[in-house]
Structure formats: C-alpha cells, structure tokens
Amino acid sequence: MLDRSSHDQILSWREHGTNMRARWLTADGHRPPCRVIVVGDDLSADKACRMAAEGTGLLWRGDYHNARQLLAAMRRRIDRFPRRRELAPAEEFRRQRQDRAKQSRLLGAVLVQLDPGFVLDLRRAPSIDRACQEVYRDLASEAVVSLQELAGVLGAHEWRRNGIMIPALGARIHPHYGVFAPTRTDYLDLVAEVPLPSARTAFDIGTGTGVLAAILLSRGIPRVVATDIEDRAVACARDNLDRLGYAERATVIRHDLFPAGRADLVVCNPPWVPGTPTSALDAGVFDRGNAMLTGFLRQLPDHLTSHGEGLLLLSDLPERLGLRDPDLLRRTATAAGLVIRGRCAAASAARSGSRPRDPLAAIRSCETISLWTFGCPAGGQEQLDRVDADP
C-alpha cells in the first residue's frame, strides 16, 4: 500500500513475515502501484501481466537478467492486440498512443529495490551508481524504482557517455536523461545548409540538447542565447556547448520561449505533434494545443530586429494525420504581422523506419520536414517564389 501522509511517497509490503517500507523513486512522476508483493524467478509473464493490470507492483528478488527477460516477455504479450476496425488517421494515432501508455503502465509494475548509494542487490546486477547519480543525485535510504525506468536511466547513461555523432556539426552531442536526443538528421541538415542573414546575435528557442545552437555557432554566428523551460535541458545544453568550446559565445537560460531583447536570427524547433505530453521526454514530441508553435509565431515580431529572420522547423505529419489545421501556421503568422520569406523542405529521415504492420505506415512514409523563414514587413514582402516544392 501507499502511505500518502508522508511528504515522500512511501511503499510498504510484507516480506518474510515483516512489514517493509521504502521510498518510491521516480524521475518522471510515475505513479506508484496500489500494493506491492514480492516475486522471483518463478513468476510467469502471463501472471505478471494479470497482476500488473490489477495495479499490483511486483518487487523482484530474483536474478537481474531474468527480470529483464520477464519485461521482454511481458512486452510481447501486451503487443498482441487483436485486429480492430479501421479508424480515421487521427483516431488511429490516438489509439496507438493509448496502447503505448498501457504498455508502459504494465511494464512499470516490475520493481527493484535500491539500497543507499544506489546499490542493486540482485544476482548478476550491473553497477548502476554513476548512471543513477546523473538522474537522481543521491540516495541515503532504501528506495523502490520501476525496472523499466531504471533500464531507461542506464541506457541514457550510455548515450550521455558516448554521445551521438552529428554530421552537420562534425562533432558529438551528448544527450542527458529526459532530454530529446537528436537522432534524426533531416532537420539538422536543413539548418546547416540554409542561407543565414548577417547576424550578431541569435536566439535558439527550446534548445533541448543545444544542437541547433551549436550548429549556428559552428556557422559563424558570433553569439547565441539558448532557452528551454526544462532544467534538464538547460544543464544538457550547457554541457554540450561547453564540450564544443562555445562557452564564451553561448548563454543558456531557463526561460519559457524568448529571452529579453531582440536578435537578428531566431531559430525554433518546437515539438512537432499536437498532444498532451505524459513525461519529460514526451515534451520534446508533443505540443499541448500547439501552444509552443503559436506562442513562438505570435511573440516573434517582438524579438526580431527590423531586418532579422525567424527560422521554424516543423513536420507536416500532424497535417497528414488530421491532428493539426493545415492553415494554422500561415493564419497565426499573418495575425502576428509576420511575412513568409521562404521555405525549404526535405524528406523525413524517419520514412524508411515506418513499420509495415503499422496502419499509419503509408502516411508516415510521406512525412516532410520544412524549414520556414519569417520576417517582419519592414524587412521585406512575402516571397512565396522562394518556397520549394515538396520532395
């Protein structure tokens, strides 16, 4: 059961005739299970799925690798959804999100206990202290964490340690846990290749890992101010820009959208899909009510110099799925007093990764990424002749 009277959420369970208690540990705000029972290597995946569906947390006391295999077996069973009637693309997309949320909730029921100092006392368990310190900082008492979240923490540690090679940058970017990783090259290549105005200062709005700020700096922009509303992203961007030797030319601040002042160049790569994020990582994909997209366009004129340019990266997948009004961008830009100076587009790097069994595979395979260029009327009239055709 969950002790809700404590400031920290506390889980309790019976083990060997003794009442046990430990902190509930989560970096993403996942809700703890309603009750906890102790399980081990003899637990079947079918039984684990049934108990997880009832809200029971399964505190693992067996072999670590067997626990990982249990998760894999549960995932295979959860994925066996019966064939259902065809839905409109928007409804199918929402149904897929619901299915993934259900899978995450059920897999999150498998738990492990961590001792002080992030010690995982299971047979064949790896050393996890460095990875956990990056996310949870410290642990002075026993805690219980979802094995699925812990696996994500360990995977993120490897990404952070090894980094991701960015061809457009000629260097590696090191993502932190909970910060959207720049694994796609399509939008990065567009920013690396688009003609840039003569600019003394640029703003990078919603910087994430800082990859776009780094590309601007590598292209000779003297100074970049990058913002993000998430503390994790601010720390991640600072770390990456420092690694790349741009500390003296880059400033990263925690801020919602724009910093104070105006810039000659403003770049924004907002979450591409309208929807409600359910985790910090989701916030890099889903934009609740198109709030960041429309907020960027509405506020852009107040933060551009008279001949400055705003660059907006956006996927057309939401329009193809029926999740976003195709005229929203132009309508919002016009209402804000912006003019469209150009648009370049590229085929999505995700096209080849569409799963054939996915009912939305055909739509996903047509996705196009666009880099829109905006300016204020004083900086020139709308030039739609510069708009490239879809690839």
N, C-alpha and C positions, 0 to 999 in steps of 0.2 A: 504493500500500500504506500501511498504518498503522504508524507507529513507536510501539509500546506501551511502550518503555523510558523515554520522556520523561514527566515529570510532566504537561505539557500534551500533549494528543493532537496528533500531527503527521501531516499528509498529505504524500505525495510523489508526483510524477508526472514524466513525460518531456515536454519541450516544446522544439522546435527543436534536438533532439539534446542538451539539457542537463537534468540532474537538478534538479528544483524541489521546494521544501518550503515549507509554511506551516502555521500553527496551524489546528486545527479549532475553529470558533467556533459555540457554540450556547447559547441561554439556557434551553432546555427539556430539556437532557440527551439530545438526539437522538444516536443512534449514527452515527459517520462511515461512509462507504462502504468496502468492502473494497479497492477500487482506484479510480483516477481516470484518465480520459482527457480530452483537450482536444477540444471540439466547437465548432461555429459555426453560422452561419445556414443552412447546407445540411442540417442534421440534421432528419430527418422525425420526426413524432410517433410513428409506428409503431416506428421503430428505437429511439427514445428509450425507449419503454415496454419493449421487449425487453431493452435493456441495463440499465435500471433494475431489472427483475425479476431479473437476474443479479447484482445487487449492485454495479454499476459506477456510480461518480459521474461526472457529465457536467459538466466545468468549462467554462463558457460564455465564449467570446471574441468573440461577435458583437454585434449590436445589442440594446440593453436591451429595447426594446419587442418585438422578435422573440422574445426569451426569454420574456416574459410571454405572448405568443401561443402559444408552444410548450407552456407549462404548461396553458393553457386547452384546447389540442387534446389533450394527454395526458389531461386530466381527462375529456373527453368519451369518449375511448376506454376508459378504465378503468371508466366508469359503464355501459358496455354489457354488463351481466351478463346471461347467458341466464336465461330463466324457469325457476325451480326449484320443486320441490314445496312445497306449503304446510306451514308449521311452526306449532307452538303459539306464542302471542304472545311468551312469554319467550324461546323459541329464535329466533324471527324477530328480536327486538330484539338478541340477542347476535350474530346473523349480520350485521345491519346495522352493528353496532359493528366487527366484524371487517373488513367491506368498507371502512368509512371508514378503519380503521387501515392497510389495504393501500394504499388510495389515497394516504394521507398519506406512507407509506413510499416509494412510487414517485415521487410528485411531489417528494419531498425529495431525489431524486437529482440534480436540476439545481442546479448550484453556481455561485457567483460569487466572485471574489477581491476582497478589500478591502485597500487599501493603508493605511499608517499615517495616523491621523486620520480613518478611515472615508471614504476616497476610493474611489468605484466608477468605475473607468476603463473604461467601456463607452460606445459611441456612444449618444447620447440618454438617458443615465442621469440620474436626478434627483439633487439634493443630498440626502444621507442622513445627514450627520454629526449633526445635532441629534437625530433620531429614534434613531439608534444609541447616542448617548451616554446617553439616558434608560434604555436597557436594558443595554448592555454596559460602560458607564462610559468606558473609554478603549481605544485600540488603538495600541500602539507598534511593532508589526511586522505583516508581511503575515499575512492570515488568509483562510480559505475558509469560507463560510457557505452554507447552503441558500437558494436564491432564494425558496422558499416561506416559510421563516421570516422572511427579510428583508421580504417583502411584508407579513407579519403585523406586523412591527415598524413599518413605515411606516404601515399602517392604524391601529394602536394610537396612534401619534403624533397622527394627525388627531383621533381620538376624545378623546385627552387634551387636545388644544389646544381643540377646540370644545365638548366636554362633551355630556352628554345631559340634555335638559330633563325634569325630574321634576315632573309636575303636582301630585302630593301634597305636594311640598315648595315648589313655586313658585320653583325655582332649578335650576341645572345641577349635575350630578355629573360629575366628570372621571375616568374610569377610567384606570388605568395598565396597561401591558402585563402580561399574565398574571393579571390580576385580573378576576373575573367581572363583566361590565357589567350594570347594572340596566336592561335594555331592555324588560322586561315591567312593566306597571303593576298587574297583578292583586293581587299580594301586598303591594305598597306601599300601594295604596288601602285594603286591609284594616287595616293598621297605622295608617294616617292617620285611619280612621273608628271604630275600636273604642274603647269607653269605657275610659279608663285609671284605675287606682286613684290615690289621693293618694300621690305618691312623691317622696321627696327625692333618691334615687339610683336609677339604672337601670343594668343591665349589658346590653351588646349582644354576644352570643357569636358568634364567626365573622363579624366585621363586614364583611369584604371592602372595598368602596369607602367604607364608613361611611354609606351612605344611610339605613339604619334608625336609626342613632344620630342622624343629622341630623333625621329626622322626629320622633323623640322630643323632641329639644331644641326643635324648632320648635313643639311642642305644649305646651311649658312645663315639661318635666321639668328641674329645676334642674341636675342633674349626671348625666353618662353616662360610664361606664367601658366602653370597647370593647376586645375582644380578637380576635386572629387568630394562627394558628400560622405564617403565611407572612409573611416580611419585606416582600415586595412589597405585600401588602395593608395591613400596618401603615403603611408610608410613604404609600400611596394614601389611606387613611382620614384620616391626619393632615393631608395636603394638602387634602382636601376640607373637613374640619371647620374648618381654618384659613381657607380661602377664604370660608366661610359666616359667619365671625365667631364661631365657637363655641370657639375655642382655650382660653378661660379656664374653660369649663364642661365640656370633654370631655378625657378621658385615653385614649390609645390605647396598648396594650401588646402585645408579642408573648407569647402565652400559649396553651397548649392548653386550650380551654374556659374554665373560670371563673377570674376573679381571686380574690384573698383577700377574705374578708368576705362580708357579706350585702347584699342590695338589696331595695327594695320592689317593683321591677319588673325582670324578666329577659326579654329577647327573644332568640330564636334562629331563624335561617333556615338550617338545615343543608342540605347537598347533598341533593337530593330522590330520587336514584336509587341503589339499591344497586349497587355495582360497583367495579372497580379503576380508579382514575384513572391515566392514562398521561402526563399533563402537568400543569403548574401550573393551567392553565385548566380542565382536566378535574376538578380537585379541588373546583371550585365546583359541579359537577354530580353527581359520583359519590362515594358514601359507602361505603368498603370495609367490608363486613359490617355495615352500619348502625351503625358504631362511634360516629359523632358523634351520631346520633339517640338511641341507647340511653344513651350516656355523658351526654348532656345531661339526660335524664329521671332517670337514677339519681343524679346529683350535684345536681340542682336543689334538693331539700329542704335540703341543707346550705348553700345560698347565698340562700335566701329568708328575709325577715323573717316573723314569725308570721302577719301578715295580707297578705303580699306575693303577687304573682301572676307566673306564668311564661307567656309567650306563645310558641307554637311554630307556625311556618309550614311547611306541608307539602302536597305534591301527592299526589293519590290515583292518579296514573298507574302507579306501581310495583305497586299492588294490582291495578289493572285489567289489567296485563300479566302478572301472576303472578310478579313479581320480589320481592315482599315479602308476608309473612304479614299478612292483614288485621287480625289481632288483636294484632300486635306492639306497637303504640303503647299500647293500653289495658292489655295484660298487663304491659308494662315499667313504666308509670306506677303501676299498682296495687302491683307488687312494691316500688317505691321509696317507697310511702306517700303518693303524690300523689292528689288528687281532681280530677276534671274539673269545672270551674266553668262552662264554656261552650264553644261552637264556632260560629264564623260561617264561611260559605263563599261562594265566588264562582266563576263560570265562568272557566276559564282563558283568558287573552288569547291563548294560542297556538292555540286551537281553530280559528280562521279560517285559520291558517297551515299546516294539515295538507295534505300533498301528496296529491292524489287517487290517484297511482300507488303510493303507499306502502301495503303490505299492512296496516299498523297504523293507517292514517288514520282508520278508523271508531272505533278505541279512543282515539286521541289526541284526537279531536273531542269526547269526553265528559269530558275531564280537568277536575277541580275542585280549586281551591286552598282549603285550610282554615286558619283561624287558631284554634288550640286554646288555651284558657285553663286553667291548672293552679294549684292551691294546695295548701297543707298542711292536714291535718284540722283543726288549730286555727283555721284561717281560714274554715271553713265546710264543709258536706257537699256531696257531688256533686249538681249541679243539672242533670240532663240535660234538663229542660224548657226550658233556655236554648239547647239545641242546635238550630240552624236546619236545615231540610231542604236536601238538595242542590238547587242551582239547576237 
